[in-house]
Amino acid sequence: MKLVGDKWRDASALPGVMRTRTYGCEPVYRLTQRWPRTSKAVQHGVLAMECLFPLVHVAGGRLTRPLLAAAGSFHVANGFVMGLGRFMTAFPAMHPMVAYTTAPASHPAVAGRDDRAVGAAGVLLAGAVAAGALVAAQRRAVVLEGWPTSRTVVTRHGNELMYEAGGPDSDAPVLVFCAGLASTSEHFAWITERFAHGSRHAVVSYARAGYAGSRRRTGAPYGLAESVDDLEDLVRAVVPEHRAVVLVGHSLGGELIRRAAERLPERLAGLVYLDPSHPAELQRSDRQRAGAKDLRDTLTHVARYLRLGTGVLMSRPGWLDRLPTAYREKVFAQYTDARLWQAARREWLAVEKEFAEFTGTVAPVPVPGLIIAAQQTVDQDPEQLLMYDELARAHEGGSGRSGVQVLEGADHDSMLTDARHAHRAAALMAEFLADGLRRGGEATGTMGATRTTDATGTADMARTEAGR
């Protein structure tokens, strides 16, 4: 773990720890500042000793004494310098066992030692690796297979997007859902189920290239414009031309639908943002900026470990069991598959680059827009609410009702995965759609009158959800 982290490699770990109140030591910290090269050599020496310690089992026991002496000295130093006295007893307590198992079988001190455990451990390890590979292959097959109703569309980049569509055949706008970073289309399940079975709106949800059963075929360097192109191609290929479209985006999906709106002005009835990203967030939000590097490291490490077949060791996240039952195993299979994390890392690198280059303000979007913000998001970062207000003002040129609605008690993820919050979000969306359709009816005559009729079912759904 120290080796893959950058703090031990760049030699900032020891000074960083020595200046803390919990484990720090001011004299040692001053020494690291006075002798930085020596400090770096010490840190790299510790890193080498810990990573190479398994070599104690080679060379017929000749490395046992020097490696045990190095490890013991390290733990004694931890005891005196960092106040970790337990290190001086807990870790060296294993050293006699290390000495016993590394001694040559011919040594009198280990006469009669049974070494069959080594072979047995090797067999068990090989079996575990094989089982992990089998589980990973089975989960990958589940991910790529999609749902019985899944269909695919090929975009201008050659990417194959897997999508699901459902709902009534009416003249009401079709809701197209765009998921967030490292997220799945199934995250929208509570909302899409409500609209597909409780309103006159059809729904389309899809996985971006690299997620779920969608495949990225292009070999060109990735930029967010590629995902925007794919979304535009999906809408034009899947939604009938006589039906208007409402784009719904969560997190990064919110930024993607905002950019796609410029490509589809003649098709759009509105945009719905669910706790969306803002192109200036890494510049204006200290919280977002501080978490950017940690997110990049997490995505990198998880993708790397899952490629090694460790998905079988991945724990089941608590939020997953708040999704509708029928979706849980499919989502878990996606989260234990390296493809999701590789795609998320690719997207996040593009986000960091493009958001850092953003200047000015958000361009006007001439259609109604609704921003639904999670309460915990805006409570923890007031700057985020200011950016949401700015995004809402970009929609003021569109007819209909635009604004920011705060979802009480929800956080960035639970607004989708918790049924209570998701149903409230669906009710807010239904109110927004009904209001927009009524205004459209007042402004567009006969065509609008049809849409006003469609709005009745949406308004009924909104009232029902409010009652719930």
Secondary structure, 3 states (H helix, E strand, C coil): CCCCCHHHHCCCHHHHHHCCCCCCCHHHHHHHHHCHHHHHHHHHHHHHHHHHHHHHHCHHHCCHHHHHHHHHHHHHHHHHHCCCCCHHHHCHHHHHHHHHHHCCCCCHHHCCCCCHHHHHHHHHHHHHHHHHHHHHHHHHHHHHHCCCCCEEEECCCCCEEEEEEECCCCCCCEEEEECCCCCCHHHHHHHHHHHHHHCCCCEEEECCCCCCCCECCCCCCCCHHHHHHHHHHHHHHHCCCCCCEEEEEECHHHHHHHHHHCCCCCCEEEEEEECCCCCCHHHHCHHHHHHHHHHHHHHHHHHHHHHCCHHHHCCCCHHHHHCCHHHHHHHHHHHCCHHHHHHHHHHHHHHHHHHHCCCCCCCCCCCCEEEEEEHHHHHHCHHHHHHHHHHHHCCCCCCCCCEEEEECCCCCCHHHHCHHHHHHHHHHHHHHHHHHHHHHHHHHCHHHHHHHHHHHHHHHHHHHHHHC
